Amino acid sequence: MTYTTESIREKLLTDDLWLCRGLLAIFNCQTASEQVEGQTKEDNGIGFNGVDAFILSSFAEFYKRTGFLTPKQIVIARKKMGKYCGQLTKIANKE
């Protein structure tokens, strides 16, 4: 199956598991130092932007520890993750 940016956006808006998997997919593309420090250091076209890096990295770490996001985290992540649909489309369609 080939995913489109719009199909990814729809999944992020309606499916909590897709939202969490997308969050982790972007987080895992960041460098190790970006993950640890919760900030963007490299302009490599992948990962969270400078505004979102700290909060979304903290959500990814929380999810990795607990296996869930709180309802408040889900609301915030949904609002922020839409801007990463292009990156997620590339990740999802890699063969």
Contact map, one row per residue, 1 for C-alpha under 8 A:
11100000000000000000000000000000000000000000000000000000000000000000000000000000000000000000000
11110000000000000000000000000000000000000000000000000000000000000000000000000000000000000001100
11111011000000000000000000000000000000000000000000000000000000000000000000000000000000001001100
01111111000000000000000000000000000000000000000000000000000000000000000000000000000000001000000
00111111100000000000000000000000000000000000000000000000000000000000000000000000000011011000000
00011111110000000000000000000000000000000000000000000000000000000000000000000000000010000000000
00111111111000000000000000000000000000000000000000000000000000000000000000000000000000000000000
00111111111100000000000000000000000000000000000000000000000000000000000000000000000010011000000
00001111111110000000000000000000000000000000000000000000000000000000000000000000010010000000000
00000111111111000000000000000000000000000000000000000000000000000000000000000000000000000000000
00000011111111100110000000000000000000000000000000000000000000000000000000000000000000000000000
00000001111111110110010000000000000000000000000000000000000000000000000000000100110000000000000
00000000111111110010000000000000000000000000000000000000000000000000000000000100000000000000000
00000000011111110000000000000000000000000000000000000000000000000000000000000000000000000000000
00000000001111111110000000000000000000000000000000000000000000000000000000000000000000000000000
00000000000111111111000000000000000000000000000000000000000000000000000001000000000000000000000
00000000000000111111100000000000000000000000000000000000000000000000000000000000000000000000000
00000000001100111111110000000000000000000000000000000000000000000000000000000000000000000000000
00000000001110111111111000000000000000000000000000000000000000000000000000001100100000000000000
00000000000000011111111100000000000000000000000000000000000100100000100000000000000000000000000
00000000000000001111111110000000000000000000000000000000000000000000000000000000000000000000000
00000000000100000111111111000000000000000000000000000000000000000000000000000000100000010000000
00000000000000000011111111100000000000000000000000000001000100000000000000001000100000000000000
00000000000000000001111111110000000000000000000000000000000100000000000000000000000000000000000
00000000000000000000111111111000000000000000000000000000000000000000000000000000000000010010000
00000000000000000000011111111100000000000000011100000000000000000000000000000000000100110000000
00000000000000000000001111111100001000000000001100000001100100000000000000000000000000000000000
00000000000000000000000111111110000000000000000000000000000000000000000000000000000000000000000
00000000000000000000000011111110000000000000011000000000000000000000000000000000000000000000000
00000000000000000000000001111111011000000000011100000000000000000000000000000000000000000000000
00000000000000000000000000011111111000000000000000000000000000000000000000000000000000000000000
00000000000000000000000000000111111100000000000000000000000000000000000000000000000000000000000
00000000000000000000000000000011111110000000000000000000000000000000000000000000000000000000000
00000000000000000000000000000111111111111000000000000000000000000000000000000000000000000000000
00000000000000000000000000100111111111100000000000000000100000000000000000000000000000000000000
00000000000000000000000000000001111111000000000000000000000000000000000000000000000000000000000
00000000000000000000000000000000111111100000000000000100000000000000000000000000000000000000000
00000000000000000000000000000000011111110000000000001110110000000000000000000000000000000000000
00000000000000000000000000000000011011111000000001001100000000000000000000000000000000000000000
00000000000000000000000000000000010001111110001111001000000000000000000000000000000000000000000
00000000000000000000000000000000010000111110000000000000000000000000000000000000000000000000000
00000000000000000000000000000000000000011111000000000000000000000000000000000000000000000000000
00000000000000000000000000000000000000011111110000000000000000000000000000000000000000000000000
00000000000000000000000000000000000000000111110000000000000000000000000000000000000000000000000
00000000000000000000000000000000000000000011111000000000000000000000000000000000000000000000000
00000000000000000000000001001100000000000011111100000000000000000000000000000000000000100000000
00000000000000000000000001101100000000010000111110000000000000000000000000000000000000000000000
00000000000000000000000001100100000000010000011111111001000000000000000000000000000100000000000
00000000000000000000000000000000000000010000001111111000000000000000000000000000000000000000000
00000000000000000000000000000000000000110000000111111100000000000000000000000000000000000000000
00000000000000000000000000000000000000000000000111111100000000000000000000000000000000000000000
00000000000000000000000000000000000000000000000111111111000000000000000000000001000000000000000
00000000000000000000000000000000000001110000000111111111100000000000000000000000000000000000000
00000000000000000000000000000000000011100000000001111111110000000000000000000000000000000000000
00000000000000000000000000000000000001000000000000011111111000000000000000000000000000000000000
00000000000000000000001000100000000000000000000100011111111100000000000000001000000000000000000
00000000000000000000000000100000001001000000000000001111111110000000000000000000000000000000000
00000000000000000000000000000000000001000000000000000111111111000000000000000000000000000000000
00000000000000000000000000000000000000000000000000000011111111100000100010000000000000000000000
00000000000000000001001100100000000000000000000000000001111111110000000000000000000000000000000
00000000000000000000000000000000000000000000000000000000111111111000000000000000000000000000000
00000000000000000000000000000000000000000000000000000000011111111111100000000000000000000000000
00000000000000000001000000000000000000000000000000000000001111111111100000000000000000000000000
00000000000000000000000000000000000000000000000000000000000111111111000000000000000000000000000
00000000000000000000000000000000000000000000000000000000000011111110000000000000000000000000000
00000000000000000000000000000000000000000000000000000000000001111111100000000000000000000000000
00000000000000000000000000000000000000000000000000000000000001111111100000000000000000000000000
00000000000000000000000000000000000000000000000000000000000001110111110000000000000000000000000
00000000000000000001000000000000000000000000000000000000001001100111111111000000000000000000000
00000000000000000000000000000000000000000000000000000000000000000001111111000000000000000000000
00000000000000000000000000000000000000000000000000000000000000000000111111100000000000000000000
00000000000000000000000000000000000000000000000000000000000000000000111111110000000000000000000
00000000000000000000000000000000000000000000000000000000001000000000111111111000000000000000000
00000000000000010000000000000000000000000000000000000000000000000000111111111100000000000000000
00000000000000000000000000000000000000000000000000000000000000000000001111111110000000000000000
00000000000000000000000000000000000000000000000000000000000000000000000111111111000000000000000
00000000000000000010001000000000000000000000000000000001000000000000000011111111100000000000000
00000000000110000010000000000000000000000000000000000000000000000000000001111111110000000000000
00000000000000000000000000000000000000000000000000000000000000000000000000111111110000000000000
00000000000000000000000000000000000000000000000000010000000000000000000000011111111000000000000
00000000000100000010011000000000000000000000000000000000000000000000000000001111111110000000000
00000000100100000000000000000000000000000000000000000000000000000000000000000111111110000000000
00000000000000000000000000000000000000000000000000000000000000000000000000000001111111000000000
00000000000000000000000001000000000000000000000100000000000000000000000000000000111111110000000
00001101100000000000000000000000000000000000000000000000000000000000000000000000111111111000000
00001000000000000000000000000000000000000000000000000000000000000000000000000000001111111100000
00000000000000000000000001000000000000000000010000000000000000000000000000000000000111111110000
00001001000000000000010011000000000000000000000000000000000000000000000000000000000111111111000
00111001000000000000000000000000000000000000000000000000000000000000000000000000000011111111100
00000000000000000000000000000000000000000000000000000000000000000000000000000000000001111111110
00000000000000000000000010000000000000000000000000000000000000000000000000000000000000111111110
01100000000000000000000000000000000000000000000000000000000000000000000000000000000000011111110
01100000000000000000000000000000000000000000000000000000000000000000000000000000000000001111111
00000000000000000000000000000000000000000000000000000000000000000000000000000000000000000111111
00000000000000000000000000000000000000000000000000000000000000000000000000000000000000000000111
